[in-house]
């Protein structure tokens, strides 16, 4: 199994409605992409200067499943929607037993 985490920091002018829509649509991918075994979408509430805004925690069978997920048209469409509002992204992937 492979855990895949994505942290998103939005541009300061990003509308609240955009972030809420992204979070809903990200969560909905669970029902649309078979490779996505689990997804949890969380939003920072502390709002420190070093904080990231949104975290996606996902689980895949292996790296090949992650790559198929990343290439999936639903995931790609969500990235096109979200991309213009993103200031930066951080990712970490690691195997879990």
N, C-alpha and C positions, 0 to 999 in steps of 0.2 A: 504494500500500500504506500501511497505517496501523499503527504500533506503539502498543500500549496496555499500560501498566504499572500495576499496582495493588500498593501496599504496605499491609500489614495489621499493626497493633499490637494484640495481644490484652490483655484484662484480666488482671491478675496471677493471679487464681484459675482461669484457663482450664486445664482438664485436658489433659495431654499427648495423651491419646487423641483428644480433639476436634480438635486441630491436625493430628494425623496423618491422621485421617479426612478433614478438609477438604482437605488436600494431595492425597490419593489421588483424591478425587472431583473436584477441580478438574482434575487431570491427565486423568482419564477423560472429561471433557467433549469432548476432541479427537475421540473416537470417536462422539459423540452430537450434536454441533452442527456442521453443514456450514460455517457461516460462519467458524468458528474454524480458521484455516489452520495455526497453530503455537501451542503453549503450553509454557512452561517454568515450573516451580514450584520455588522455592528457599527455603531456610530459613537464617536468620542463625546463624552459629556463633561469632562474636566476642562477642556479647551485651553490648555497651557500653550505657550508659544512653540514648544517642541512637539506638540501633539499632531498626529495625523487625523484626518477627518473621518475616514471610513476604512473598515477592515473587512476583507472577505477571507474566510477560512474554508477551504474546500478539501475534499478527499477523492482520490482517484486510485484505480487498481495499480497503475504503473505510469511511467513517464510517457509511454506511447498513448495511453488514454488521455493524459493531460494535453498532449499535442493535438489529438483529434478534437478535444474540447475547444482548445484555443483557435482551431481552424473552422469550427462549426459556424454556420451562417448566423445563428442566433447570438452567439458570443461576439462575432465580428460586428454585427449590427449594433450591439450595445456599446462596443468600444468606439465605433464611429460617433454614436450619440454623445458619449461621455468625454471623449478625447479633447474637444476644444475647451472644456472647462477645467481640465486637470493641470495643476501646476507641477506635480511630481508623483511618481509611483515607486514603491519599493516592493520587492518580491523575495520570498524565501521558499525553498522546496526541500523537504527531507523525507527519508523513508521512515515508516512506522511499522512495527510488527503486526 
